[in-house]
Amino acid sequence: MIDPKVKQQLGQYRQSIDNIDAALIHMLAERFRCTKEVGILKAQYELPPADPAREEYQIERLRRLAKDAHLDPDFAEKFLNFVITEVIRHHEAIAAEHGEPKQTV
């Protein structure tokens, strides 16, 4: 049998984790809303979907933030690379909708 105090602690941690997961989803949704608007601007002004210099800056910044937060910078970079890949895919789709040729990095 689990000690009631331990069960209560587990419940509190799990509730906190659930709240954090919900916040992450809302933050990612907002991030993709903003990057969609960037994709529309890029398509309108015939800019390429990818911006390697910006991506490099973002990765360096995220690795630094991860280290400061005592999070594995490699994990943070992999996560951001996944997000960047999705953003570029969305930008390519937006460009295609606006009649622009598909560009990849």
C-alpha positions in Angstrom: 0.0 0.0 0.0 1.3 3.5 -0.9 1.7 5.9 2.0 -1.1 8.6 1.6 1.5 11.4 1.9 3.5 9.9 -1.0 0.3 9.4 -3.0 -0.6 13.1 -2.4 2.9 14.2 -3.5 2.6 12.1 -6.7 -0.7 13.7 -7.4 0.6 17.2 -6.9 3.6 16.5 -9.2 1.3 14.9 -11.8 -1.1 17.9 -11.7 1.8 20.2 -12.2 3.1 18.2 -15.2 -0.4 18.2 -16.7 -0.6 22.0 -16.4 2.9 22.4 -17.9 1.9 20.1 -20.8 -1.2 22.2 -21.4 0.8 25.4 -21.4 3.4 23.9 -23.8 0.6 23.0 -26.3 -0.8 26.6 -26.1 2.6 28.1 -26.5 3.4 25.9 -29.5 0.0 26.8 -31.0 0.8 30.5 -30.6 4.3 30.0 -32.1 2.8 28.3 -35.1 0.2 31.1 -35.5 3.0 33.6 -35.6 5.2 31.6 -38.0 2.2 31.1 -40.3 2.0 34.9 -40.6 5.7 35.0 -41.3 5.1 32.4 -44.0 2.4 34.5 -45.6 4.7 37.6 -45.6 7.5 35.5 -47.1 5.2 34.2 -49.9 3.9 37.7 -50.6 7.4 39.1 -51.0 8.9 36.0 -52.7 11.3 35.3 -49.8 12.6 31.7 -49.4 10.7 29.5 -46.8 13.9 28.8 -44.9 16.3 31.3 -43.3 19.5 29.4 -42.3 21.0 32.4 -40.5 17.9 32.8 -38.4 17.7 29.1 -37.7 21.4 29.1 -36.6 20.7 32.0 -34.3 17.7 30.3 -32.8 19.6 27.1 -32.2 22.5 28.8 -30.5 20.1 30.8 -28.3 18.1 27.8 -27.3 21.2 25.8 -26.5 22.3 28.6 -24.2 18.9 28.9 -22.6 18.8 25.1 -22.1 22.2 25.2 -20.4 21.1 28.0 -18.1 18.0 26.0 -17.2 20.0 22.8 -16.6 18.4 21.1 -19.5 20.3 19.0 -22.0 21.2 21.4 -24.9 21.3 18.5 -27.4 17.7 17.6 -26.5 16.7 21.3 -26.8 18.4 21.5 -30.2 16.7 18.4 -31.4 13.3 19.8 -30.3 13.9 23.1 -32.1 15.1 21.4 -35.2 11.8 19.5 -35.3 9.9 22.7 -34.9 12.0 24.4 -37.6 11.4 21.5 -40.0 7.6 21.9 -39.4 7.8 25.7 -39.9 9.7 25.3 -43.2 7.2 22.7 -44.4 4.3 25.1 -43.6 6.1 28.0 -45.3 6.6 25.9 -48.4 2.9 25.0 -48.4 1.9 28.7 -48.0 4.3 29.6 -50.8 2.7 26.9 -53.0 -0.8 28.3 -52.2 0.4 31.7 -53.4 1.8 30.3 -56.6 5.4 30.6 -55.5 7.9 27.8 -56.5 8.7 25.4 -53.7 12.1 26.1 -52.2 14.0 23.8 -49.7 17.1 24.1 -47.8 
